[in-house]
Amino acid sequence: MLTGYRVALEIHSVDEDSDFAHGGPFSEWLWKRLGMSYPSALGWAAETEREAERRGMPAIQLFFALLDEFLAEQGSAPEATEPAR
C-alpha cells in the first residue's frame, strides 16, 4: 500500500517526503535495528518479512511493532488518549 501511495504521489507530481521511501529514514533505522551491516537491495518490506519469518510471527505484526519503536525514537509516536467518559 505504501508503494502504491508513493507511486500515486509521483504520478500526480505531489512532492511529499515519506519515511518509507527506498533508502529513507525508516529503512536506514531498520538496517541498524536488525543488525545489518549494509542496506538491503530488497527494501525494508522484504527484510521485515524475512525477520518475521525468522521470529515465527506475522509480518504485519512485526511491521507495526517496529513502526511503533521507530516513531518513539523519532519523537513522533502518537500520544495515547484517554477514552471518553
PyMOL Python script that loads the backbone (N, CA, C, O; Angstrom):
from pymol import cmd

cmd.read_pdbstr("""\
ATOM      1  N   MET A   1       0.814  -1.186   0.000  1.00  0.00           N
ATOM      2  CA  MET A   1       0.000   0.000   0.000  1.00  0.00           C
ATOM      3  C   MET A   1       0.862   1.256   0.000  1.00  0.00           C
ATOM      4  O   MET A   1       0.562   2.226  -0.696  1.00  0.00           O
ATOM      5  N   LEU A   2       1.922   1.229   0.778  1.00  0.00           N
ATOM      6  CA  LEU A   2       2.775   2.415   0.845  1.00  0.00           C
ATOM      7  C   LEU A   2       3.475   2.678  -0.481  1.00  0.00           C
ATOM      8  O   LEU A   2       3.686   3.832  -0.855  1.00  0.00           O
ATOM      9  N   THR A   3       3.834   1.622  -1.187  1.00  0.00           N
ATOM     10  CA  THR A   3       4.455   1.790  -2.505  1.00  0.00           C
ATOM     11  C   THR A   3       3.441   2.383  -3.475  1.00  0.00           C
ATOM     12  O   THR A   3       3.779   3.278  -4.250  1.00  0.00           O
ATOM     13  N   GLY A   4       2.220   1.902  -3.443  1.00  0.00           N
ATOM     14  CA  GLY A   4       1.177   2.446  -4.294  1.00  0.00           C
ATOM     15  C   GLY A   4       0.919   3.911  -4.010  1.00  0.00           C
ATOM     16  O   GLY A   4       0.724   4.705  -4.931  1.00  0.00           O
ATOM     17  N   TYR A   5       0.919   4.265  -2.753  1.00  0.00           N
ATOM     18  CA  TYR A   5       0.736   5.669  -2.361  1.00  0.00           C
ATOM     19  C   TYR A   5       1.867   6.524  -2.922  1.00  0.00           C
ATOM     20  O   TYR A   5       1.630   7.608  -3.454  1.00  0.00           O
ATOM     21  N   ARG A   6       3.093   6.032  -2.800  1.00  0.00           N
ATOM     22  CA  ARG A   6       4.255   6.777  -3.302  1.00  0.00           C
ATOM     23  C   ARG A   6       4.179   6.946  -4.820  1.00  0.00           C
ATOM     24  O   ARG A   6       4.473   8.020  -5.344  1.00  0.00           O
ATOM     25  N   VAL A   7       3.787   5.894  -5.516  1.00  0.00           N
ATOM     26  CA  VAL A   7       3.650   5.965  -6.972  1.00  0.00           C
ATOM     27  C   VAL A   7       2.574   6.975  -7.352  1.00  0.00           C
ATOM     28  O   VAL A   7       2.760   7.756  -8.285  1.00  0.00           O
ATOM     29  N   ALA A   8       1.458   6.966  -6.643  1.00  0.00           N
ATOM     30  CA  ALA A   8       0.388   7.932  -6.923  1.00  0.00           C
ATOM     31  C   ALA A   8       0.881   9.361  -6.724  1.00  0.00           C
ATOM     32  O   ALA A   8       0.539  10.246  -7.507  1.00  0.00           O
ATOM     33  N   LEU A   9       1.674   9.592  -5.696  1.00  0.00           N
ATOM     34  CA  LEU A   9       2.237  10.928  -5.478  1.00  0.00           C
ATOM     35  C   LEU A   9       3.099  11.343  -6.661  1.00  0.00           C
ATOM     36  O   LEU A   9       3.016  12.477  -7.132  1.00  0.00           O
ATOM     37  N   GLU A  10       3.925  10.418  -7.136  1.00  0.00           N
ATOM     38  CA  GLU A  10       4.794  10.724  -8.278  1.00  0.00           C
ATOM     39  C   GLU A  10       3.980  11.005  -9.535  1.00  0.00           C
ATOM     40  O   GLU A  10       4.267  11.961 -10.255  1.00  0.00           O
ATOM     41  N   ILE A  11       2.984  10.194  -9.802  1.00  0.00           N
ATOM     42  CA  ILE A  11       2.149  10.368 -10.997  1.00  0.00           C
ATOM     43  C   ILE A  11       1.472  11.737 -11.001  1.00  0.00           C
ATOM     44  O   ILE A  11       1.346  12.377 -12.045  1.00  0.00           O
ATOM     45  N   HIS A  12       1.043  12.170  -9.833  1.00  0.00           N
ATOM     46  CA  HIS A  12       0.323  13.444  -9.726  1.00  0.00           C
ATOM     47  C   HIS A  12       1.242  14.605  -9.346  1.00  0.00           C
ATOM     48  O   HIS A  12       0.775  15.683  -8.978  1.00  0.00           O
ATOM     49  N   SER A  13       2.550  14.375  -9.440  1.00  0.00           N
ATOM     50  CA  SER A  13       3.559  15.415  -9.177  1.00  0.00           C
ATOM     51  C   SER A  13       3.398  16.071  -7.809  1.00  0.00           C
ATOM     52  O   SER A  13       3.552  17.284  -7.664  1.00  0.00           O
ATOM     53  N   VAL A  14       3.091  15.258  -6.825  1.00  0.00           N
ATOM     54  CA  VAL A  14       2.976  15.752  -5.455  1.00  0.00           C
ATOM     55  C   VAL A  14       4.318  15.521  -4.761  1.00  0.00           C
ATOM     56  O   VAL A  14       4.795  14.390  -4.669  1.00  0.00           O
ATOM     57  N   ASP A  15       4.909  16.592  -4.282  1.00  0.00           N
ATOM     58  CA  ASP A  15       6.201  16.492  -3.601  1.00  0.00           C
ATOM     59  C   ASP A  15       5.948  16.327  -2.105  1.00  0.00           C
ATOM     60  O   ASP A  15       5.669  17.298  -1.402  1.00  0.00           O
ATOM     61  N   GLU A  16       6.048  15.112  -1.638  1.00  0.00           N
ATOM     62  CA  GLU A  16       5.802  14.818  -0.232  1.00  0.00           C
ATOM     63  C   GLU A  16       6.876  13.862   0.269  1.00  0.00           C
ATOM     64  O   GLU A  16       7.099  12.804  -0.319  1.00  0.00           O
ATOM     65  N   ASP A  17       7.533  14.234   1.344  1.00  0.00           N
ATOM     66  CA  ASP A  17       8.538  13.360   1.937  1.00  0.00           C
ATOM     67  C   ASP A  17       7.847  12.187   2.625  1.00  0.00           C
ATOM     68  O   ASP A  17       6.748  12.310   3.166  1.00  0.00           O
ATOM     69  N   SER A  18       8.525  11.058   2.584  1.00  0.00           N
ATOM     70  CA  SER A  18       7.990   9.872   3.244  1.00  0.00           C
ATOM     71  C   SER A  18       9.124   9.143   3.942  1.00  0.00           C
ATOM     72  O   SER A  18      10.202   8.953   3.379  1.00  0.00           O
ATOM     73  N   ASP A  19       8.867   8.746   5.153  1.00  0.00           N
ATOM     74  CA  ASP A  19       9.855   7.958   5.886  1.00  0.00           C
ATOM     75  C   ASP A  19      10.046   6.583   5.270  1.00  0.00           C
ATOM     76  O   ASP A  19      11.024   5.897   5.569  1.00  0.00           O
ATOM     77  N   PHE A  20       9.112   6.173   4.407  1.00  0.00           N
ATOM     78  CA  PHE A  20       9.121   4.817   3.877  1.00  0.00           C
ATOM     79  C   PHE A  20       9.674   4.703   2.469  1.00  0.00           C
ATOM     80  O   PHE A  20       9.620   3.626   1.876  1.00  0.00           O
ATOM     81  N   ALA A  21      10.198   5.775   1.924  1.00  0.00           N
ATOM     82  CA  ALA A  21      10.818   5.712   0.600  1.00  0.00           C
ATOM     83  C   ALA A  21      12.044   4.802   0.674  1.00  0.00           C
ATOM     84  O   ALA A  21      12.661   4.653   1.728  1.00  0.00           O
ATOM     85  N   HIS A  22      12.381   4.200  -0.459  1.00  0.00           N
ATOM     86  CA  HIS A  22      13.568   3.349  -0.501  1.00  0.00           C
ATOM     87  C   HIS A  22      14.785   4.188  -0.087  1.00  0.00           C
ATOM     88  O   HIS A  22      15.062   5.227  -0.687  1.00  0.00           O
ATOM     89  N   GLY A  23      15.497   3.735   0.927  1.00  0.00           N
ATOM     90  CA  GLY A  23      16.640   4.475   1.436  1.00  0.00           C
ATOM     91  C   GLY A  23      16.260   5.613   2.355  1.00  0.00           C
ATOM     92  O   GLY A  23      17.109   6.421   2.731  1.00  0.00           O
ATOM     93  N   GLY A  24      14.984   5.685   2.722  1.00  0.00           N
ATOM     94  CA  GLY A  24      14.507   6.753   3.595  1.00  0.00           C
ATOM     95  C   GLY A  24      14.823   6.486   5.055  1.00  0.00           C
ATOM     96  O   GLY A  24      15.490   5.503   5.378  1.00  0.00           O
ATOM     97  N   PRO A  25      14.349   7.354   5.937  1.00  0.00           N
ATOM     98  CA  PRO A  25      14.660   7.233   7.366  1.00  0.00           C
ATOM     99  C   PRO A  25      14.280   5.896   7.995  1.00  0.00           C
ATOM    100  O   PRO A  25      15.032   5.360   8.809  1.00  0.00           O
ATOM    101  N   PHE A  26      13.112   5.350   7.623  1.00  0.00           N
ATOM    102  CA  PHE A  26      12.727   4.068   8.214  1.00  0.00           C
ATOM    103  C   PHE A  26      13.686   2.968   7.784  1.00  0.00           C
ATOM    104  O   PHE A  26      14.092   2.140   8.599  1.00  0.00           O
ATOM    105  N   SER A  27      14.047   2.960   6.505  1.00  0.00           N
ATOM    106  CA  SER A  27      14.990   1.950   6.003  1.00  0.00           C
ATOM    107  C   SER A  27      16.312   2.021   6.744  1.00  0.00           C
ATOM    108  O   SER A  27      16.827   1.008   7.217  1.00  0.00           O
ATOM    109  N   GLU A  28      16.855   3.225   6.839  1.00  0.00           N
ATOM    110  CA  GLU A  28      18.152   3.393   7.500  1.00  0.00           C
ATOM    111  C   GLU A  28      18.085   2.939   8.951  1.00  0.00           C
ATOM    112  O   GLU A  28      19.007   2.294   9.451  1.00  0.00           O
ATOM    113  N   TRP A  29      16.997   3.275   9.619  1.00  0.00           N
ATOM    114  CA  TRP A  29      16.813   2.861  11.009  1.00  0.00           C
ATOM    115  C   TRP A  29      16.707   1.345  11.096  1.00  0.00           C
ATOM    116  O   TRP A  29      17.309   0.721  11.969  1.00  0.00           O
ATOM    117  N   LEU A  30      15.923   0.747  10.168  1.00  0.00           N
ATOM    118  CA  LEU A  30      15.679  -0.695  10.207  1.00  0.00           C
ATOM    119  C   LEU A  30      16.955  -1.496  10.020  1.00  0.00           C
ATOM    120  O   LEU A  30      17.157  -2.506  10.695  1.00  0.00           O
ATOM    121  N   TRP A  31      17.823  -1.057   9.108  1.00  0.00           N
ATOM    122  CA  TRP A  31      19.068  -1.810   8.876  1.00  0.00           C
ATOM    123  C   TRP A  31      19.851  -1.900  10.183  1.00  0.00           C
ATOM    124  O   TRP A  31      20.359  -2.964  10.538  1.00  0.00           O
ATOM    125  N   LYS A  32      19.946  -0.789  10.887  1.00  0.00           N
ATOM    126  CA  LYS A  32      20.676  -0.794  12.170  1.00  0.00           C
ATOM    127  C   LYS A  32      19.950  -1.651  13.201  1.00  0.00           C
ATOM    128  O   LYS A  32      20.572  -2.420  13.933  1.00  0.00           O
ATOM    129  N   ARG A  33      18.629  -1.511  13.250  1.00  0.00           N
ATOM    130  CA  ARG A  33      17.819  -2.237  14.229  1.00  0.00           C
ATOM    131  C   ARG A  33      17.933  -3.746  14.040  1.00  0.00           C
ATOM    132  O   ARG A  33      17.930  -4.497  15.016  1.00  0.00           O
ATOM    133  N   LEU A  34      18.032  -4.192  12.787  1.00  0.00           N
ATOM    134  CA  LEU A  34      18.148  -5.624  12.504  1.00  0.00           C
ATOM    135  C   LEU A  34      19.593  -6.100  12.491  1.00  0.00           C
ATOM    136  O   LEU A  34      19.865  -7.270  12.223  1.00  0.00           O
ATOM    137  N   GLY A  35      20.524  -5.186  12.782  1.00  0.00           N
ATOM    138  CA  GLY A  35      21.929  -5.565  12.843  1.00  0.00           C
ATOM    139  C   GLY A  35      22.549  -5.820  11.487  1.00  0.00           C
ATOM    140  O   GLY A  35      23.524  -6.562  11.377  1.00  0.00           O
ATOM    141  N   MET A  36      21.995  -5.213  10.457  1.00  0.00           N
ATOM    142  CA  MET A  36      22.524  -5.405   9.096  1.00  0.00           C
ATOM    143  C   MET A  36      23.699  -4.447   8.890  1.00  0.00           C
ATOM    144  O   MET A  36      23.614  -3.270   9.239  1.00  0.00           O
ATOM    145  N   SER A  37      24.783  -4.952   8.329  1.00  0.00           N
ATOM    146  CA  SER A  37      25.980  -4.131   8.153  1.00  0.00           C
ATOM    147  C   SER A  37      25.928  -3.271   6.897  1.00  0.00           C
ATOM    148  O   SER A  37      26.756  -2.377   6.723  1.00  0.00           O
ATOM    149  N   TYR A  38      24.968  -3.532   6.027  1.00  0.00           N
ATOM    150  CA  TYR A  38      24.814  -2.714   4.811  1.00  0.00           C
ATOM    151  C   TYR A  38      23.338  -2.719   4.413  1.00  0.00           C
ATOM    152  O   TYR A  38      22.609  -3.642   4.778  1.00  0.00           O
ATOM    153  N   PRO A  39      22.887  -1.707   3.671  1.00  0.00           N
ATOM    154  CA  PRO A  39      21.474  -1.640   3.271  1.00  0.00           C
ATOM    155  C   PRO A  39      21.075  -2.807   2.373  1.00  0.00           C
ATOM    156  O   PRO A  39      21.881  -3.325   1.600  1.00  0.00           O
ATOM    157  N   SER A  40      19.835  -3.197   2.492  1.00  0.00           N
ATOM    158  CA  SER A  40      19.308  -4.280   1.671  1.00  0.00           C
ATOM    159  C   SER A  40      18.791  -3.729   0.352  1.00  0.00           C
ATOM    160  O   SER A  40      18.070  -2.732   0.327  1.00  0.00           O
ATOM    161  N   ALA A  41      19.158  -4.376  -0.731  1.00  0.00           N
ATOM    162  CA  ALA A  41      18.642  -4.003  -2.043  1.00  0.00           C
ATOM    163  C   ALA A  41      17.175  -4.400  -2.180  1.00  0.00           C
ATOM    164  O   ALA A  41      16.475  -3.890  -3.055  1.00  0.00           O
ATOM    165  N   LEU A  42      16.707  -5.300  -1.328  1.00  0.00           N
ATOM    166  CA  LEU A  42      15.323  -5.764  -1.392  1.00  0.00           C
ATOM    167  C   LEU A  42      14.347  -4.769  -0.780  1.00  0.00           C
ATOM    168  O   LEU A  42      13.156  -4.801  -1.092  1.00  0.00           O
ATOM    169  N   GLY A  43      14.830  -3.895   0.079  1.00  0.00           N
ATOM    170  CA  GLY A  43      13.959  -2.910   0.705  1.00  0.00           C
ATOM    171  C   GLY A  43      13.482  -3.334   2.077  1.00  0.00           C
ATOM    172  O   GLY A  43      13.620  -4.487   2.488  1.00  0.00           O
ATOM    173  N   TRP A  44      12.913  -2.355   2.776  1.00  0.00           N
ATOM    174  CA  TRP A  44      12.514  -2.587   4.163  1.00  0.00           C
ATOM    175  C   TRP A  44      11.370  -3.591   4.281  1.00  0.00           C
ATOM    176  O   TRP A  44      11.326  -4.353   5.247  1.00  0.00           O
ATOM    177  N   ALA A  45      10.444  -3.611   3.322  1.00  0.00           N
ATOM    178  CA  ALA A  45       9.302  -4.524   3.420  1.00  0.00           C
ATOM    179  C   ALA A  45       9.757  -5.982   3.344  1.00  0.00           C
ATOM    180  O   ALA A  45       9.321  -6.820   4.133  1.00  0.00           O
ATOM    181  N   ALA A  46      10.633  -6.272   2.393  1.00  0.00           N
ATOM    182  CA  ALA A  46      11.127  -7.648   2.245  1.00  0.00           C
ATOM    183  C   ALA A  46      11.932  -8.073   3.468  1.00  0.00           C
ATOM    184  O   ALA A  46      11.820  -9.209   3.929  1.00  0.00           O
ATOM    185  N   GLU A  47      12.731  -7.169   3.984  1.00  0.00           N
ATOM    186  CA  GLU A  47      13.536  -7.516   5.163  1.00  0.00           C
ATOM    187  C   GLU A  47      12.663  -7.675   6.401  1.00  0.00           C
ATOM    188  O   GLU A  47      12.976  -8.481   7.277  1.00  0.00           O
ATOM    189  N   THR A  48      11.581  -6.923   6.482  1.00  0.00           N
ATOM    190  CA  THR A  48      10.634  -7.101   7.588  1.00  0.00           C
ATOM    191  C   THR A  48       9.985  -8.473   7.489  1.00  0.00           C
ATOM    192  O   THR A  48       9.829  -9.162   8.498  1.00  0.00           O
ATOM    193  N   GLU A  49       9.608  -8.873   6.282  1.00  0.00           N
ATOM    194  CA  GLU A  49       9.018 -10.204   6.086  1.00  0.00           C
ATOM    195  C   GLU A  49      10.011 -11.300   6.453  1.00  0.00           C
ATOM    196  O   GLU A  49       9.645 -12.279   7.103  1.00  0.00           O
ATOM    197  N   ARG A  50      11.251 -11.141   6.043  1.00  0.00           N
ATOM    198  CA  ARG A  50      12.280 -12.146   6.378  1.00  0.00           C
ATOM    199  C   ARG A  50      12.468 -12.261   7.883  1.00  0.00           C
ATOM    200  O   ARG A  50      12.552 -13.362   8.428  1.00  0.00           O
ATOM    201  N   GLU A  51      12.534 -11.100   8.554  1.00  0.00           N
ATOM    202  CA  GLU A  51      12.723 -11.108  10.007  1.00  0.00           C
ATOM    203  C   GLU A  51      11.519 -11.725  10.706  1.00  0.00           C
ATOM    204  O   GLU A  51      11.680 -12.463  11.677  1.00  0.00           O
ATOM    205  N   ALA A  52      10.328 -11.435  10.229  1.00  0.00           N
ATOM    206  CA  ALA A  52       9.119 -12.015  10.824  1.00  0.00           C
ATOM    207  C   ALA A  52       9.126 -13.533  10.684  1.00  0.00           C
ATOM    208  O   ALA A  52       8.763 -14.256  11.612  1.00  0.00           O
ATOM    209  N   GLU A  53       9.539 -14.000   9.521  1.00  0.00           N
ATOM    210  CA  GLU A  53       9.616 -15.447   9.316  1.00  0.00           C
ATOM    211  C   GLU A  53      10.612 -16.068  10.288  1.00  0.00           C
ATOM    212  O   GLU A  53      10.346 -17.122  10.866  1.00  0.00           O
ATOM    213  N   ARG A  54      11.765 -15.411  10.468  1.00  0.00           N
ATOM    214  CA  ARG A  54      12.764 -15.919  11.426  1.00  0.00           C
ATOM    215  C   ARG A  54      12.195 -15.984  12.831  1.00  0.00           C
ATOM    216  O   ARG A  54      12.510 -16.896  13.596  1.00  0.00           O
ATOM    217  N   ARG A  55      11.351 -15.007  13.170  1.00  0.00           N
ATOM    218  CA  ARG A  55      10.770 -14.951  14.520  1.00  0.00           C
ATOM    219  C   ARG A  55       9.504 -15.782  14.656  1.00  0.00           C
ATOM    220  O   ARG A  55       8.996 -15.971  15.762  1.00  0.00           O
ATOM    221  N   GLY A  56       8.999 -16.275  13.543  1.00  0.00           N
ATOM    222  CA  GLY A  56       7.775 -17.076  13.585  1.00  0.00           C
ATOM    223  C   GLY A  56       6.544 -16.259  13.917  1.00  0.00           C
ATOM    224  O   GLY A  56       5.679 -16.713  14.665  1.00  0.00           O
ATOM    225  N   MET A  57       6.458 -15.061  13.370  1.00  0.00           N
ATOM    226  CA  MET A  57       5.307 -14.202  13.644  1.00  0.00           C
ATOM    227  C   MET A  57       4.813 -13.569  12.345  1.00  0.00           C
ATOM    228  O   MET A  57       5.553 -13.522  11.363  1.00  0.00           O
ATOM    229  N   PRO A  58       3.584 -13.086  12.329  1.00  0.00           N
ATOM    230  CA  PRO A  58       3.076 -12.432  11.129  1.00  0.00           C
ATOM    231  C   PRO A  58       3.872 -11.159  10.812  1.00  0.00           C
ATOM    232  O   PRO A  58       4.203 -10.380  11.707  1.00  0.00           O
ATOM    233  N   ALA A  59       4.167 -10.967   9.537  1.00  0.00           N
ATOM    234  CA  ALA A  59       4.968  -9.811   9.126  1.00  0.00           C
ATOM    235  C   ALA A  59       4.286  -8.496   9.481  1.00  0.00           C
ATOM    236  O   ALA A  59       4.957  -7.536   9.863  1.00  0.00           O
ATOM    237  N   ILE A  60       2.970  -8.440   9.360  1.00  0.00           N
ATOM    238  CA  ILE A  60       2.249  -7.192   9.660  1.00  0.00           C
ATOM    239  C   ILE A  60       2.374  -6.848  11.141  1.00  0.00           C
ATOM    240  O   ILE A  60       2.467  -5.675  11.504  1.00  0.00           O
ATOM    241  N   GLN A  61       2.375  -7.863  11.989  1.00  0.00           N
ATOM    242  CA  GLN A  61       2.535  -7.639  13.427  1.00  0.00           C
ATOM    243  C   GLN A  61       3.926  -7.083  13.716  1.00  0.00           C
ATOM    244  O   GLN A  61       4.070  -6.142  14.496  1.00  0.00           O
ATOM    245  N   LEU A  62       4.943  -7.658  13.096  1.00  0.00           N
ATOM    246  CA  LEU A  62       6.307  -7.172  13.292  1.00  0.00           C
ATOM    247  C   LEU A  62       6.454  -5.757  12.732  1.00  0.00           C
ATOM    248  O   LEU A  62       7.089  -4.907  13.355  1.00  0.00           O
ATOM    249  N   PHE A  63       5.870  -5.502  11.556  1.00  0.00           N
ATOM    250  CA  PHE A  63       5.969  -4.164  10.970  1.00  0.00           C
ATOM    251  C   PHE A  63       5.446  -3.111  11.937  1.00  0.00           C
ATOM    252  O   PHE A  63       6.116  -2.107  12.176  1.00  0.00           O
ATOM    253  N   PHE A  64       4.256  -3.326  12.496  1.00  0.00           N
ATOM    254  CA  PHE A  64       3.691  -2.313  13.386  1.00  0.00           C
ATOM    255  C   PHE A  64       4.474  -2.196  14.691  1.00  0.00           C
ATOM    256  O   PHE A  64       4.552  -1.107  15.261  1.00  0.00           O
ATOM    257  N   ALA A  65       5.051  -3.284  15.172  1.00  0.00           N
ATOM    258  CA  ALA A  65       5.912  -3.211  16.363  1.00  0.00           C
ATOM    259  C   ALA A  65       7.158  -2.380  16.056  1.00  0.00           C
ATOM    260  O   ALA A  65       7.560  -1.533  16.853  1.00  0.00           O
ATOM    261  N   LEU A  66       7.763  -2.629  14.897  1.00  0.00           N
ATOM    262  CA  LEU A  66       8.935  -1.859  14.502  1.00  0.00           C
ATOM    263  C   LEU A  66       8.576  -0.400  14.235  1.00  0.00           C
ATOM    264  O   LEU A  66       9.335   0.503  14.587  1.00  0.00           O
ATOM    265  N   LEU A  67       7.423  -0.168  13.616  1.00  0.00           N
ATOM    266  CA  LEU A  67       6.985   1.200  13.353  1.00  0.00           C
ATOM    267  C   LEU A  67       6.797   1.966  14.660  1.00  0.00           C
ATOM    268  O   LEU A  67       7.227   3.113  14.773  1.00  0.00           O
ATOM    269  N   ASP A  68       6.159   1.339  15.646  1.00  0.00           N
ATOM    270  CA  ASP A  68       5.993   1.987  16.952  1.00  0.00           C
ATOM    271  C   ASP A  68       7.343   2.351  17.558  1.00  0.00           C
ATOM    272  O   ASP A  68       7.520   3.446  18.094  1.00  0.00           O
ATOM    273  N   GLU A  69       8.280   1.434  17.469  1.00  0.00           N
ATOM    274  CA  GLU A  69       9.619   1.663  18.002  1.00  0.00           C
ATOM    275  C   GLU A  69      10.312   2.814  17.265  1.00  0.00           C
ATOM    276  O   GLU A  69      10.913   3.688  17.889  1.00  0.00           O
ATOM    277  N   PHE A  70      10.221   2.803  15.935  1.00  0.00           N
ATOM    278  CA  PHE A  70      10.813   3.859  15.109  1.00  0.00           C
ATOM    279  C   PHE A  70      10.214   5.215  15.466  1.00  0.00           C
ATOM    280  O   PHE A  70      10.949   6.179  15.682  1.00  0.00           O
ATOM    281  N   LEU A  71       8.890   5.297  15.531  1.00  0.00           N
ATOM    282  CA  LEU A  71       8.238   6.562  15.838  1.00  0.00           C
ATOM    283  C   LEU A  71       8.583   7.056  17.233  1.00  0.00           C
ATOM    284  O   LEU A  71       8.763   8.256  17.440  1.00  0.00           O
ATOM    285  N   ALA A  72       8.678   6.147  18.185  1.00  0.00           N
ATOM    286  CA  ALA A  72       9.054   6.531  19.550  1.00  0.00           C
ATOM    287  C   ALA A  72      10.454   7.123  19.581  1.00  0.00           C
ATOM    288  O   ALA A  72      10.696   8.122  20.258  1.00  0.00           O
ATOM    289  N   GLU A  73      11.369   6.512  18.854  1.00  0.00           N
ATOM    290  CA  GLU A  73      12.741   7.026  18.811  1.00  0.00           C
ATOM    291  C   GLU A  73      12.827   8.362  18.081  1.00  0.00           C
ATOM    292  O   GLU A  73      13.685   9.189  18.389  1.00  0.00           O
ATOM    293  N   GLN A  74      11.932   8.571  17.107  1.00  0.00           N
ATOM    294  CA  GLN A  74      11.916   9.824  16.353  1.00  0.00           C
ATOM    295  C   GLN A  74      11.171  10.921  17.111  1.00  0.00           C
ATOM    296  O   GLN A  74      11.202  12.089  16.722  1.00  0.00           O
ATOM    297  N   GLY A  75      10.509  10.538  18.185  1.00  0.00           N
ATOM    298  CA  GLY A  75       9.731  11.506  18.954  1.00  0.00           C
ATOM    299  C   GLY A  75       8.418  11.875  18.292  1.00  0.00           C
ATOM    300  O   GLY A  75       7.854  12.933  18.568  1.00  0.00           O
ATOM    301  N   SER A  76       7.925  10.999  17.412  1.00  0.00           N
ATOM    302  CA  SER A  76       6.678  11.317  16.710  1.00  0.00           C
ATOM    303  C   SER A  76       5.614  10.244  16.910  1.00  0.00           C
ATOM    304  O   SER A  76       4.709  10.095  16.089  1.00  0.00           O
ATOM    305  N   ALA A  77       5.730   9.505  17.996  1.00  0.00           N
ATOM    306  CA  ALA A  77       4.724   8.478  18.272  1.00  0.00           C
ATOM    307  C   ALA A  77       3.417   9.158  18.658  1.00  0.00           C
ATOM    308  O   ALA A  77       3.425  10.159  19.373  1.00  0.00           O
ATOM    309  N   PRO A  78       2.305   8.623  18.192  1.00  0.00           N
ATOM    310  CA  PRO A  78       1.015   9.217  18.575  1.00  0.00           C
ATOM    311  C   PRO A  78       0.816   9.127  20.084  1.00  0.00           C
ATOM    312  O   PRO A  78       1.137   8.114  20.705  1.00  0.00           O
ATOM    313  N   GLU A  79       0.291  10.185  20.655  1.00  0.00           N
ATOM    314  CA  GLU A  79       0.063  10.182  22.091  1.00  0.00           C
ATOM    315  C   GLU A  79      -1.167   9.377  22.425  1.00  0.00           C
ATOM    316  O   GLU A  79      -2.166   9.402  21.706  1.00  0.00           O
ATOM    317  N   ALA A  80      -1.078   8.666  23.522  1.00  0.00           N
ATOM    318  CA  ALA A  80      -2.234   7.906  23.971  1.00  0.00           C
ATOM    319  C   ALA A  80      -3.295   8.871  24.477  1.00  0.00           C
ATOM    320  O   ALA A  80      -2.983   9.858  25.142  1.00  0.00           O
ATOM    321  N   THR A  81      -4.522   8.584  24.165  1.00  0.00           N
ATOM    322  CA  THR A  81      -5.605   9.448  24.637  1.00  0.00           C
ATOM    323  C   THR A  81      -6.472   8.644  25.586  1.00  0.00           C
ATOM    324  O   THR A  81      -6.595   7.425  25.462  1.00  0.00           O
ATOM    325  N   GLU A  82      -7.062   9.340  26.522  1.00  0.00           N
ATOM    326  CA  GLU A  82      -7.948   8.673  27.460  1.00  0.00           C
ATOM    327  C   GLU A  82      -9.301   8.473  26.795  1.00  0.00           C
ATOM    328  O   GLU A  82      -9.758   9.339  26.050  1.00  0.00           O
ATOM    329  N   PRO A  83      -9.943   7.349  27.054  1.00  0.00           N
ATOM    330  CA  PRO A  83     -11.257   7.123  26.462  1.00  0.00           C
ATOM    331  C   PRO A  83     -12.257   8.170  26.962  1.00  0.00           C
ATOM    332  O   PRO A  83     -12.163   8.636  28.097  1.00  0.00           O
ATOM    333  N   ALA A  84     -13.209   8.531  26.105  1.00  0.00           N
ATOM    334  CA  ALA A  84     -14.256   9.488  26.502  1.00  0.00           C
ATOM    335  C   ALA A  84     -15.132   8.855  27.565  1.00  0.00           C
ATOM    336  O   ALA A  84     -15.387   7.651  27.546  1.00  0.00           O
ATOM    337  N   ARG A  85     -15.581   9.670  28.478  1.00  0.00           N
ATOM    338  CA  ARG A  85     -16.448   9.161  29.557  1.00  0.00           C
ATOM    339  C   ARG A  85     -17.843   9.642  29.381  1.00  0.00           C
ATOM    340  O   ARG A  85     -18.714   9.318  30.189  1.00  0.00           O
TER     341      ARG A  85
END
""", "prot")
cmd.dss("prot")
cmd.show_as("cartoon", "prot")
cmd.util.cbc("prot")
cmd.orient("prot")
